[in-house]
Amino acid sequence: MTEYETQNRGETMGDRFSRFSRWLSRRPMESWGFFIAGLIIARILF
């Protein structure tokens, strides 16, 4: 196995959330609006 595969398997949910929050923080404010709207629509539908 390569180092990437072993590192990827050891990834926890907290790591994923922190990586996602870093990605979202680099996006412009318009993307935040679309993200929140998507959450609201998903909550209504599901």
TAUR-V739398 format. One record per pair of residues at least 12 apart in sequence whose C-alpha atoms are under 7 Angstrom apart, sorted by the first residue. I is the first residue (numbers start at 1). GAP is how many residues later the second one is. D is the distance in Angstrom with one decimal. If there is no record, write none. Layout:
I|GAP|D, I|GAP|D
This chain:
none
